[in-house]
């Protein structure tokens, strides 16, 4: 789940962590439960160094080359979190 974490951002119910080893982002709930990761398999990122989420839930990731990636609203994380909560209740 984590491989050389180097930046963190908390937004709403989620914690986003950039991993410089493997160049991907891990997503956890604020209680520490693992939700998902993205960027690892498709080599979308390289040398990640920073992450933030704006008030519209757009994710901004920076790398050491000065590239800023703007990712669309990751509402599926919120849907997935809701589903996980429902599964724990039953």
N, C-alpha and C positions, 0 to 999 in steps of 0.2 A: 504493500500500500504506500509506503514512503521509501524514497531512495534519494538521500541527500536533500532533504527539504531546506528551502532557503527563503521562502516568502510566504506570508499568511494573510488572509483577509477574512473577516467575519461579516456576513451579511444575512440578516434575518435569522433563519434557523440553520444556516449552513456555514461551514468553515472550509475555505478553499486554500489549498497548499500547493505551491509550485515545487516541483522536484527537479533539481539540476541533473541528477543521475537518471537518465531515461527521458528527460524532457517531457513531462506530463504533469497534469494537475489532478490532485486527489481531492475528493469532496467528502466531508464528514458532517454529521449533525453537530449541533453545539454541545450535545451530550457525549460526543466521541464515537458515535456509531458510523461505520464506513457506509457511504452511499454509492459512489462510483468514481471512476477515473476517466479522463479523456486526454487525447493527444499522443498517447504512447504508441499505439499500433499504426497510426497513419503518418507518423513523423511530421506532424503539423507544426511543431515548435522546435526551436533549438536554443540551448543555453538560457533557459528562463531565469529571470532575476526579480520579477515583481508581478503583483496581481492586485487588482481592486475591482469592486463592483459598485456601479452607480445606483442612483435611486430608482432607475427603471429596470434594474437587474441585468444590465449589460455588463459583461465581464471584459476587463481590459488587462492584457498580459504583455509584459515587456521582456525583451531578451537582451543579451549583452551586446548585440550588434545595433541596438537602438531601434529595433522594429517594435511597433506597438500593434498587437492583435486585438481587434474588437470583435467579440463573439456575441452573437444574437442572444436574446433573452433565453436563459436555460430554464424555462418553466417546467420541463420534464423532470427536473430535480425535485421540484415541489410536488408534482404528481406522484413521483416515485416515493417520496417521503410519506405522503398520505397513504399510499398503498401499503408501505411497510408498517405504518402505525396500525392500519386495519388488520393486517395479518397477525400482529402481536396480540390484539384484543381477542381474536377468535381462538 
